[in-house]
Amino acid sequence: MGIDKESEIAANLQIGPTSAGMVRIYIEADGGVELPLDFEPEEAEEIAEELRAAAEAVRAMGNDKGPAGGKPKPRRK
C-alpha cells in the first residue's frame, strides 16, 4: 500500500514520552495489531516538521477538508 492509497483500517494513535527518554508513537489497529515506534527526541522533532509540511502542502493544494469533511481522524488517547 502506498502513502496515497485509501484504507478502511481503523487505528488508535498515542504519542508520549517513555521512561527510557524516547518519544513513542503507539499504534493499535483492528485485528490485534500493536505497533510501538520509539524515536530519539531529535527524530520526533523531524517527524513533527514533516507532518506540518504535509499539512501545509495539502492546504496549498486546496484539499484541506477540515473537521467537517474527509475521513474521520484517528482517535488519540
C-alpha positions in Angstrom: 0.0 0.0 0.0 1.3 3.4 -0.9 1.1 6.6 1.0 -1.6 8.0 -1.3 -3.9 4.9 -1.2 -7.0 4.9 0.9 -7.6 2.3 3.6 -10.5 1.1 5.6 -8.3 0.1 8.6 -9.1 1.9 11.8 -6.4 2.6 14.4 -5.8 4.4 17.7 -2.8 6.6 18.0 -1.0 7.6 21.2 2.1 9.8 21.4 4.2 10.4 24.5 7.5 10.1 26.3 8.9 6.8 27.6 10.8 6.2 30.8 13.9 5.4 28.6 14.0 9.0 27.3 12.4 8.2 23.9 9.3 9.6 22.2 6.9 6.8 21.4 4.2 6.7 18.7 2.0 3.8 19.6 -0.5 2.5 17.1 -3.2 0.0 17.9 -5.2 -1.3 14.9 -8.1 -3.6 14.3 -7.1 -7.3 14.4 -4.9 -7.0 17.4 -2.1 -5.1 15.8 0.1 -3.2 18.3 3.0 -1.1 17.0 5.2 0.8 19.3 7.6 3.1 17.5 10.3 4.8 19.6 12.3 7.8 18.4 15.1 10.0 19.8 13.8 13.5 20.6 15.5 14.9 17.5 13.9 12.3 15.3 10.5 13.1 16.8 11.0 16.8 16.0 11.8 15.9 12.4 8.6 13.9 12.2 6.7 16.8 13.6 8.2 19.1 11.0 7.3 16.6 8.2 3.7 16.5 9.5 3.4 20.3 9.5 4.9 20.5 5.9 2.5 17.8 4.7 -0.5 19.7 6.2 0.7 23.0 4.6 1.1 21.2 1.2 -2.5 19.9 1.4 -3.8 23.4 2.3 -1.8 24.9 -0.7 -3.5 22.4 -3.0 -6.9 23.5 -1.7 -7.7 20.0 -0.4 -8.0 20.9 3.3 -11.4 19.3 4.1 -11.0 20.2 7.8 -13.1 18.7 10.6 -16.3 18.8 8.6 -15.3 16.7 5.7 -13.0 13.9 4.6 -12.1 10.7 6.5 -12.6 10.6 10.3 -9.5 11.5 12.3 -7.8 8.7 14.2 -8.6 8.6 17.9 -5.8 9.7 20.2 -5.8 8.6 23.8 
